[in-house]
Amino acid sequence: MKRQALFILLATVLVLCFVAPVALAGPYWTVPADYDEVHAGYSEFTYYSEIAGILREIETTSNRVQIEVIGQSADGHDIFLAIVSDPSAGGRLGRYQAFRNLMLRDPEKAQEMMDKGNADFKVPIHIHGSIHGSEQPGTDAALRMLETLAYEDTEEVRHILENTIVLINICVNPDGRIRATRANSVGVDLNRDHITQSQPETIATVEQIVKWNPMIFLDLHGFVNPMLIEPCTPPHNPNYEHDLYLKWALPQAIAMGDAVVANTAYTRYQIPYRDWAAGWDDYPPIFTPMYAMYHGAYGHTLETPHRSNLGVDALYYACMAAATFVSDNQIEMFYDQIEIFKRGVTSWFLDEELFPEAYIIPTDKANQLDPIQAGRVVDFLLFNDIEVKRSVRPFTADGKTYPADTYVVMMNQPKRGLANTILWEGEDISYDIGAMYDISGWNIPECWGIDRVVVDEPFSAQLVDVNKADYPRGSIPSRANYYVIPNNSNNAIKAVNELLAMGIPVSMALEDLDNYGSAAFLVPATRNNQVMGQLARKYYLEVGGINSIDVEVKELRKPRVAVHAPWDAEFVLPNMGFDATYVTETAIRQGVLEEYDVLVNYYRRTHSATRPAMAGFVTGGGGYVGIGANACRQASDINLLDVSVNLGGSRDNGLIRVINDPSAPVTANYPEDGYGFVYRPGWFTSVGPEVKVAATIIDSPDFFMAGHWRVRYDAQGSPVIVYGDSGEGKTALFGTEPLFRAHPEGYFRSVSNAIFYTME
């Protein structure tokens, strides 16, 4: 279900019924035998451990089905894709995919071949089963559809197989199905991850979308009553070709809903676009169907009403109706799908203001804040099927000259909508609509910490295709008494944590160190040459060197980090190399914080009985890193810092402009003109004389760049990141959300800095 609290279930269902033993899947798909599975409480429910055997049996006994393992979950469980097609089409799948590649390379030629009747094709449709593990009917409906298409010989089945290739991701979220949880085993809501792609399940899905460019994409969810079938309400993301999408998505939704009413006990269904004014939008590219729309799919979320056999029926009949609808309208729908890519290639505009001529991603030090992260963004673009070029020689665009090897993303390309979504600034839609379903701003360049340039006018440059990004080679000086790792990238933090884990001494400069900036890391060169050389190459670091230290330094050790937070911190901090352990309020009250150096408190205001233990830990010498408005307010409540905090609305979110202090330990080496991501913003309306400010919202009404935040009160010009002493300990507070859903990679380092700063 897109939002759990939106509707109240009309039927009481059993969630946790009994624990069943696991069966081994078989010789070539295996499932660990040391876990228990939770039953969903209806007779059609299929255990994850049963799926491999079922699929093996179908593949063995039906000549219409191929089964592939397309990836593994975060917990290591296989993700299965069933490919269903007419047996006569088996040897022609490559030809079909070649024609689909032509629609990207030369969409006009593809349409011309269709007009002349020279195109040999079947269109792929993609069924996505239970991305939320606790919305179990999706997987059972997907299995049922697979069995129908594999074995039955009805007119409906023959019609579908003659015109389509059906791709069925049977169980998108194995971890969640096993545990009966919405998220995967890491705690990630996978249906919020598609523009971040932090999880292996998401990556597996994206790879298949890029490979097949499916015509329709059905994401099977629950639970909304009456059954909900997209398309969505406004606002619609301007980067979609929404007119072409809606032309087919709306009648297809009606066909699906009518089939549910005709074949089940349900008498009604709802289509947000048709029936609602707002509240179920398709604006952010975080949802799976919305992401698929950038690849030309007619994407739908389907919300079945109940966790029951009847709920399985509803999804099954909707999927079969969608496949029939595509088969009935195959040529016309495919022609319009090609038109989406043709608009990109020919620079046809519905909105003249939306698409620039190109985006430039510099690689040289003079123009690029983080060359390592720039390479990361280029590889991300390529993985998402975006064309990236590289300049062979220096060139000039919009009056500025760039050196050779500069990356260029031209916007006259088939998937320009996705390219623009990844690289644009975004827009402030606060007053376009009253409230949003989820986030409204994501912005990869500012959130991931790179410089990119928007080019509006045509320019001339010799460009060649890029297949992968180039990264700095990584180097160490040949002679030095101390190696210097500039504190200017996430990779620098990872390298430092790796050194500390090996027991190699590392210190942090408490002042600006020559040309290396603030909070640089120092490592004795003696006996560490080989290790430093390996780490420099591994993390693409240009390590400096000095012979003597003439600034105050702080000796570091591997921090022991307690996390009282949702998955964001639990996922990001270990990926940055920290030992981070989740602690409960009960454990905090029982004194567990004595085992740790730093507490990272994210989002939450704890129970009043827990607060004395927190306060005692910090004032006695521990560190407190508060992330988000609630954690900041709690720090104020227990007198860790002399601040007053104001809070925005619970779903206010987006990009803000800030002024950083590059010499502050928390924002060390961040550019003075910076950015922040907020989700329920927090800002400081008063700051005591002993409290220091690391970042301030710019004093301008234009401080809010993109997203949805209507009532901004006195945020303009207010501090948003502060730090200072708390008795014997130290505290750092973020009114921003630098770890939000593992997305704002450019701000991860600021949290790492806060951990090192607060650790004694």
URSUL-V780413 format. One record per residue. N is the residue number from 1. RES is the residue in one letter. PSI is psi as a letter, one per 20 degrees, with the letter a starting at -180 (none if undefined). Layout:
BEGIN
{{N	RES	PSI} {N	RES	PSI}}
END
This chain:
BEGIN
{{1	M	p} {2	K	g} {3	R	o} {4	Q	h} {5	A	j} {6	L	h} {7	F	q} {8	I	p} {9	L	p} {10	L	i} {11	A	q} {12	T	p} {13	V	q} {14	L	p} {15	V	g} {16	L	n} {17	C	g} {18	F	r} {19	V	p} {20	A	q} {21	P	q} {22	V	q} {23	A	q} {24	L	q} {25	A	h} {26	G	a} {27	P	h} {28	Y	i} {29	W	o} {30	T	q} {31	V	p} {32	P	q} {33	A	j} {34	D	k} {35	Y	q} {36	D	q} {37	E	q} {38	V	p} {39	H	q} {40	A	i} {41	G	k} {42	Y	q} {43	S	h} {44	E	i} {45	F	p} {46	T	p} {47	Y	q} {48	Y	g} {49	S	i} {50	E	i} {51	I	g} {52	A	g} {53	G	g} {54	I	g} {55	L	h} {56	R	g} {57	E	g} {58	I	g} {59	E	h} {60	T	h} {61	T	i} {62	S	p} {63	N	j} {64	R	i} {65	V	p} {66	Q	q} {67	I	p} {68	E	q} {69	V	o} {70	I	j} {71	G	a} {72	Q	q} {73	S	r} {74	A	h} {75	D	j} {76	G	j} {77	H	q} {78	D	q} {79	I	p} {80	F	p} {81	L	p} {82	A	p} {83	I	o} {84	V	p} {85	S	r} {86	D	p} {87	P	h} {88	S	i} {89	A	i} {90	G	g} {91	G	i} {92	R	j} {93	L	h} {94	G	h} {95	R	h} {96	Y	g} {97	Q	h} {98	A	g} {99	F	h} {100	R	h} {101	N	h} {102	L	h} {103	M	h} {104	L	g} {105	R	g} {106	D	m} {107	P	h} {108	E	g} {109	K	h} {110	A	g} {111	Q	h} {112	E	g} {113	M	h} {114	M	g} {115	D	h} {116	K	i} {117	G	k} {118	N	j} {119	A	p} {120	D	o} {121	F	q} {122	K	q} {123	V	p} {124	P	p} {125	I	q} {126	H	p} {127	I	p} {128	H	o} {129	G	o} {130	S	m} {131	I	h} {132	H	o} {133	G	h} {134	S	j} {135	E	m} {136	Q	h} {137	P	h} {138	G	g} {139	T	g} {140	D	h} {141	A	h} {142	A	g} {143	L	g} {144	R	g} {145	M	g} {146	L	g} {147	E	g} {148	T	g} {149	L	h} {150	A	h} {151	Y	h} {152	E	q} {153	D	k} {154	T	r} {155	E	h} {156	E	g} {157	V	g} {158	R	g} {159	H	g} {160	I	g} {161	L	h} {162	E	h} {163	N	i} {164	T	r} {165	I	p} {166	V	p} {167	L	p} {168	I	o} {169	N	o} {170	I	g} {171	C	n} {172	V	h} {173	N	m} {174	P	g} {175	D	g} {176	G	h} {177	R	g} {178	I	h} {179	R	i} {180	A	l} {181	T	q} {182	R	g} {183	A	r} {184	N	a} {185	S	i} {186	V	i} {187	G	j} {188	V	p} {189	D	o} {190	L	h} {191	N	j} {192	R	j} {193	D	j} {194	H	i} {195	I	i} {196	T	g} {197	Q	l} {198	S	i} {199	Q	q} {200	P	h} {201	E	g} {202	T	g} {203	I	g} {204	A	g} {205	T	g} {206	V	g} {207	E	g} {208	Q	h} {209	I	g} {210	V	h} {211	K	g} {212	W	h} {213	N	m} {214	P	q} {215	M	g} {216	I	q} {217	F	o} {218	L	o} {219	D	o} {220	L	o} {221	H	a} {222	G	r} {223	F	p} {224	V	p} {225	N	p} {226	P	r} {227	M	p} {228	L	p} {229	I	p} {230	E	q} {231	P	r} {232	C	r} {233	T	r} {234	P	r} {235	P	q} {236	H	p} {237	N	p} {238	P	i} {239	N	i} {240	Y	q} {241	E	m} {242	H	h} {243	D	g} {244	L	h} {245	Y	g} {246	L	h} {247	K	h} {248	W	h} {249	A	h} {250	L	g} {251	P	h} {252	Q	g} {253	A	g} {254	I	g} {255	A	g} {256	M	g} {257	G	g} {258	D	h} {259	A	h} {260	V	g} {261	V	h} {262	A	h} {263	N	i} {264	T	a} {265	A	i} {266	Y	p} {267	T	i} {268	R	q} {269	Y	r} {270	Q	q} {271	I	o} {272	P	g} {273	Y	h} {274	R	h} {275	D	i} {276	W	q} {277	A	h} {278	A	r} {279	G	i} {280	W	m} {281	D	r} {282	D	k} {283	Y	g} {284	P	q} {285	P	k} {286	I	h} {287	F	q} {288	T	g} {289	P	h} {290	M	g} {291	Y	g} {292	A	h} {293	M	h} {294	Y	i} {295	H	j} {296	G	j} {297	A	q} {298	Y	n} {299	G	q} {300	H	p} {301	T	p} {302	L	p} {303	E	o} {304	T	q} {305	P	h} {306	H	q} {307	R	n} {308	S	r} {309	N	h} {310	L	h} {311	G	h} {312	V	g} {313	D	g} {314	A	g} {315	L	h} {316	Y	g} {317	Y	h} {318	A	g} {319	C	g} {320	M	h} {321	A	h} {322	A	g} {323	A	h} {324	T	g} {325	F	g} {326	V	g} {327	S	h} {328	D	h} {329	N	k} {330	Q	g} {331	I	g} {332	E	g} {333	M	g} {334	F	h} {335	Y	g} {336	D	h} {337	Q	g} {338	I	h} {339	E	h} {340	I	g} {341	F	h} {342	K	g} {343	R	h} {344	G	g} {345	V	h} {346	T	j} {347	S	l} {348	W	p} {349	F	p} {350	L	h} {351	D	o} {352	E	h} {353	E	i} {354	L	g} {355	F	p} {356	P	a} {357	E	g} {358	A	r} {359	Y	p} {360	I	p} {361	I	n} {362	P	q} {363	T	i} {364	D	q} {365	K	h} {366	A	h} {367	N	i} {368	Q	p} {369	L	g} {370	D	n} {371	P	h} {372	I	g} {373	Q	h} {374	A	g} {375	G	h} {376	R	g} {377	V	g} {378	V	g} {379	D	h} {380	F	g} {381	L	g} {382	L	g} {383	F	h} {384	N	j} {385	D	k} {386	I	p} {387	E	p} {388	V	p} {389	K	r} {390	R	p} {391	S	p} {392	V	h} {393	R	r} {394	P	q} {395	F	r} {396	T	p} {397	A	p} {398	D	k} {399	G	j} {400	K	q} {401	T	p} {402	Y	q} {403	P	r} {404	A	q} {405	D	j} {406	T	p} {407	Y	q} {408	V	p} {409	V	n} {410	M	q} {411	M	i} {412	N	m} {413	Q	q} {414	P	h} {415	K	l} {416	R	h} {417	G	g} {418	L	g} {419	A	g} {420	N	h} {421	T	h} {422	I	h} {423	L	i} {424	W	r} {425	E	h} {426	G	a} {427	E	q} {428	D	o} {429	I	k} {430	S	h} {431	Y	j} {432	D	h} {433	I	q} {434	G	g} {435	A	q} {436	M	q} {437	Y	g} {438	D	b} {439	I	q} {440	S	i} {441	G	q} {442	W	g} {443	N	n} {444	I	g} {445	P	g} {446	E	h} {447	C	h} {448	W	i} {449	G	l} {450	I	r} {451	D	p} {452	R	q} {453	V	p} {454	V	p} {455	V	o} {456	D	h} {457	E	q} {458	P	q} {459	F	r} {460	S	p} {461	A	q} {462	Q	o} {463	L	q} {464	V	q} {465	D	q} {466	V	p} {467	N	h} {468	K	q} {469	A	q} {470	D	p} {471	Y	q} {472	P	q} {473	R	h} {474	G	p} {475	S	r} {476	I	q} {477	P	q} {478	S	h} {479	R	p} {480	A	q} {481	N	h} {482	Y	p} {483	Y	q} {484	V	p} {485	I	o} {486	P	p} {487	N	m} {488	N	j} {489	S	q} {490	N	h} {491	N	h} {492	A	g} {493	I	g} {494	K	g} {495	A	g} {496	V	g} {497	N	h} {498	E	h} {499	L	g} {500	L	h} {501	A	h} {502	M	i} {503	G	j} {504	I	p} {505	P	p} {506	V	p} {507	S	r} {508	M	p} {509	A	p} {510	L	j} {511	E	r} {512	D	p} {513	L	o} {514	D	c} {515	N	j} {516	Y	i} {517	G	a} {518	S	q} {519	A	k} {520	A	q} {521	F	p} {522	L	p} {523	V	p} {524	P	p} {525	A	h} {526	T	p} {527	R	j} {528	N	j} {529	N	g} {530	Q	g} {531	V	g} {532	M	h} {533	G	g} {534	Q	g} {535	L	h} {536	A	g} {537	R	g} {538	K	g} {539	Y	j} {540	Y	k} {541	L	p} {542	E	n} {543	V	p} {544	G	a} {545	G	q} {546	I	r} {547	N	h} {548	S	q} {549	I	p} {550	D	k} {551	V	r} {552	E	p} {553	V	r} {554	K	p} {555	E	p} {556	L	q} {557	R	r} {558	K	o} {559	P	q} {560	R	o} {561	V	p} {562	A	p} {563	V	o} {564	H	n} {565	A	r} {566	P	a} {567	W	h} {568	D	g} {569	A	h} {570	E	h} {571	F	g} {572	V	g} {573	L	g} {574	P	h} {575	N	i} {576	M	i} {577	G	j} {578	F	q} {579	D	o} {580	A	p} {581	T	p} {582	Y	p} {583	V	q} {584	T	r} {585	E	h} {586	T	g} {587	A	h} {588	I	g} {589	R	h} {590	Q	j} {591	G	j} {592	V	h} {593	L	i} {594	E	h} {595	E	i} {596	Y	r} {597	D	h} {598	V	p} {599	L	p} {600	V	o} {601	N	p} {602	Y	p} {603	Y	g} {604	R	q} {605	R	p} {606	T	r} {607	H	q} {608	S	h} {609	A	i} {610	T	h} {611	R	h} {612	P	h} {613	A	g} {614	M	g} {615	A	g} {616	G	h} {617	F	g} {618	V	g} {619	T	h} {620	G	i} {621	G	i} {622	G	r} {623	G	q} {624	Y	p} {625	V	o} {626	G	p} {627	I	p} {628	G	r} {629	A	g} {630	N	g} {631	A	h} {632	C	g} {633	R	h} {634	Q	g} {635	A	h} {636	S	g} {637	D	h} {638	I	j} {639	N	k} {640	L	h} {641	L	q} {642	D	n} {643	V	q} {644	S	p} {645	V	p} {646	N	q} {647	L	q} {648	G	a} {649	G	r} {650	S	h} {651	R	j} {652	D	p} {653	N	q} {654	G	a} {655	L	p} {656	I	q} {657	R	p} {658	V	r} {659	I	o} {660	N	q} {661	D	o} {662	P	i} {663	S	i} {664	A	q} {665	P	h} {666	V	h} {667	T	k} {668	A	p} {669	N	j} {670	Y	q} {671	P	q} {672	E	g} {673	D	o} {674	G	a} {675	Y	r} {676	G	q} {677	F	p} {678	V	q} {679	Y	o} {680	R	n} {681	P	q} {682	G	q} {683	W	r} {684	F	o} {685	T	i} {686	S	q} {687	V	p} {688	G	r} {689	P	h} {690	E	i} {691	V	p} {692	K	q} {693	V	p} {694	A	h} {695	A	q} {696	T	p} {697	I	p} {698	I	q} {699	D	m} {700	S	q} {701	P	i} {702	D	j} {703	F	h} {704	F	o} {705	M	g} {706	A	q} {707	G	b} {708	H	o} {709	W	n} {710	R	g} {711	V	o} {712	R	j} {713	Y	c} {714	D	k} {715	A	h} {716	Q	p} {717	G	j} {718	S	q} {719	P	q} {720	V	i} {721	I	p} {722	V	r} {723	Y	r} {724	G	a} {725	D	q} {726	S	n} {727	G	c} {728	E	i} {729	G	a} {730	K	q} {731	T	q} {732	A	p} {733	L	p} {734	F	o} {735	G	i} {736	T	a} {737	E	m} {738	P	i} {739	L	j} {740	F	o} {741	R	k} {742	A	k} {743	H	g} {744	P	m} {745	E	h} {746	G	i} {747	Y	i} {748	F	g} {749	R	h} {750	S	h} {751	V	g} {752	S	g} {753	N	g} {754	A	h} {755	I	g} {756	F	h} {757	Y	g} {758	T	i} {759	M	p} {760	E	none}}
END
